[in-house]
Amino acid sequence: MESITVVKALAALAQTSRLEIFRSLVVAGKAGLTPGSMAESLGVAPNTLSFHLKELVHADLVTQERVGRNLIYRAQFDRMNAVLAYLTQNCCQGEPCLTEAAIQCHC
């Protein structure tokens, strides 16, 4: 993973509402969430939520899929894991301190 990609992902998460939105999508797992359910549970106005979701999609941390009349948003677990791996790949003075399995989310 390139550093510019990591910076883009971290910049997208460096805002309180977007971080809360992303965390709620992580909790939802593969099922994902509709904007309506997120707006209601997080107490975010729909137009504000739309803006933040667009930023997360642009950073490739979230996917959007149309299912019938609904949009379903899901966290990109592989991208999240790649960012975490990038941040920790040289931890412990280059010695392996976590196995690959320990840092991978298999959601």
KACORCOR-V620610 format. One record per pair of residues at least 24 apart in sequence whose C-alpha atoms are under 7 Angstrom apart, sorted by the first residue. I is the first residue (numbers start at 1). J is the second residue. If there is no record, write none. Layout:
i: {I	I}
j: {J	J}
//
This chain:
i: {1	1	6	8	9	9	12	12	12	18	22	25	25	26	29	30	30	32	32	32	33	33	33	34	34	34	34	77	81}
j: {82	86	83	59	59	61	55	56	59	52	75	74	75	75	107	74	107	72	73	74	72	73	74	70	71	72	73	105	105}
//
